[in-house]
């Protein structure tokens, strides 16, 4: 963020993420350890975006838990409690964002929507 704020890294208002609605789901470990404020602040540096943080609890994947066949149904049920309906309620042009790799995979499994890592969106918005 410092590099963006002091101009060493510049983000384009013509890049495809600019001006979009970003629906952000924080990883449980991140929320428990450090919070999501820094990620929200980073995403907010992309010109014109509307960053909305989900209050959707756990995605249900819980690391490798949801990858284990005996836990798959439970993990999908957890995701279907709040996360999947929130993602599915968004228009197709809303960009889904999640910090956790397991969260991004779970979002895809439960909604067939791709979720971006915040750093991927910053890369997409870079002026190079």
C-alpha positions as CSV (number, residue, x, y, z in Angstrom):
1,X,0.0,0.0,0.0
2,X,2.9,2.4,0.7
3,X,4.2,1.8,-2.8
4,X,0.8,2.6,-4.3
5,X,0.3,5.6,-2.0
6,X,3.7,7.2,-2.8
7,X,3.4,6.5,-6.5
8,X,6.1,3.9,-6.9
9,X,3.3,1.5,-8.0
10,X,0.5,3.0,-10.1
11,X,-2.9,1.5,-10.8
12,X,-4.9,2.2,-13.9
13,X,-8.5,3.5,-13.9
14,X,-8.7,1.8,-17.3
15,X,-7.8,-1.7,-16.0
16,X,-10.7,-4.2,-16.0
17,X,-11.0,-4.4,-12.2
18,X,-11.3,-0.6,-11.9
19,X,-14.8,0.7,-11.1
20,X,-16.1,-2.8,-10.3
21,X,-17.9,-4.2,-7.2
22,X,-15.5,-6.5,-5.3
23,X,-17.1,-9.0,-2.9
24,X,-14.4,-10.0,-0.4
25,X,-14.4,-13.1,1.7
26,X,-11.5,-13.2,4.3
27,X,-9.8,-16.4,5.3
28,X,-10.8,-17.6,8.8
29,X,-7.1,-17.8,9.9
30,X,-6.6,-14.2,8.7
31,X,-9.7,-13.0,10.4
32,X,-8.7,-14.6,13.7
33,X,-5.0,-13.6,13.6
34,X,-4.7,-10.1,12.0
35,X,-8.1,-9.1,10.7
36,X,-9.0,-8.0,7.2
37,X,-8.6,-4.2,7.4
38,X,-5.3,-4.2,5.5
39,X,-6.7,-6.3,2.7
40,X,-9.8,-4.1,2.4
41,X,-7.5,-1.1,2.3
42,X,-5.3,-2.6,-0.4
43,X,-8.3,-3.5,-2.6
44,X,-9.7,0.0,-2.1
45,X,-6.6,1.4,-3.8
46,X,-7.9,0.0,-7.1
47,X,-9.5,3.1,-8.8
48,X,-13.2,3.4,-8.4
49,X,-13.9,0.0,-6.8
50,X,-16.7,-0.7,-4.3
51,X,-15.3,-3.2,-1.9
52,X,-17.9,-5.1,0.1
53,X,-16.7,-7.5,2.8
54,X,-18.8,-10.5,3.4
55,X,-19.9,-11.6,6.8
56,X,-20.3,-15.2,5.8
57,X,-18.4,-17.1,8.4
58,X,-16.3,-20.0,7.4
59,X,-16.2,-21.3,3.8
60,X,-16.3,-24.8,5.1
61,X,-13.1,-26.0,3.5
62,X,-11.0,-25.6,6.7
63,X,-7.6,-26.3,5.1
64,X,-7.6,-29.9,3.8
65,X,-10.8,-30.9,5.8
66,X,-13.2,-30.3,2.8
67,X,-10.8,-32.2,0.4
68,X,-11.3,-35.4,2.4
69,X,-14.1,-37.5,1.0
70,X,-15.6,-38.2,4.4
71,X,-15.9,-34.5,5.1
72,X,-16.9,-33.1,1.7
73,X,-20.6,-33.0,2.4
74,X,-20.1,-31.3,5.7
75,X,-17.8,-28.7,4.2
76,X,-20.3,-28.0,1.4
77,X,-23.1,-27.6,4.0
78,X,-21.0,-25.1,5.9
79,X,-20.3,-23.1,2.7
80,X,-24.0,-23.3,1.8
81,X,-25.0,-21.7,5.1
82,X,-24.1,-18.1,4.2
83,X,-21.1,-17.9,1.8
84,X,-22.6,-19.6,-1.3
85,X,-25.9,-17.8,-1.2
86,X,-24.1,-14.4,-0.8
87,X,-21.9,-15.1,-3.8
88,X,-24.8,-16.4,-5.9
89,X,-26.8,-13.3,-5.1
90,X,-24.2,-11.1,-6.8
91,X,-24.5,-10.1,-10.4
92,X,-22.1,-11.8,-12.9
93,X,-19.9,-8.7,-13.2
94,X,-19.2,-8.6,-9.4
95,X,-15.6,-9.7,-8.8
96,X,-15.4,-12.3,-6.1
97,X,-12.2,-12.0,-4.0
98,X,-10.8,-14.3,-1.3
99,X,-7.4,-14.5,0.4
100,X,-7.4,-18.2,1.2
101,X,-6.6,-20.8,-1.5
102,X,-9.0,-23.2,0.2
103,X,-11.7,-20.5,0.2
104,X,-11.3,-19.8,-3.5
105,X,-11.6,-23.5,-4.3
106,X,-14.6,-23.9,-2.0
107,X,-16.3,-20.9,-3.7
108,X,-15.8,-22.5,-7.1
109,X,-17.0,-25.9,-5.9
110,X,-20.2,-24.3,-4.3
111,X,-21.1,-21.6,-6.9
112,X,-19.1,-22.3,-10.1
113,X,-17.7,-18.7,-9.7
114,X,-14.0,-18.0,-9.8
115,X,-12.6,-16.0,-6.9
116,X,-9.5,-13.8,-7.2
117,X,-6.7,-13.3,-4.7
118,X,-6.3,-9.6,-3.9
119,X,-2.7,-9.5,-5.2
120,X,-3.9,-10.9,-8.5
121,X,-6.3,-7.9,-8.8
122,X,-3.6,-5.5,-8.0
123,X,-1.4,-7.1,-10.7
124,X,-4.3,-6.7,-13.2
125,X,-4.6,-3.0,-12.3
126,X,-0.9,-2.2,-12.6
127,X,0.3,0.4,-15.0
128,X,3.4,-1.2,-16.5
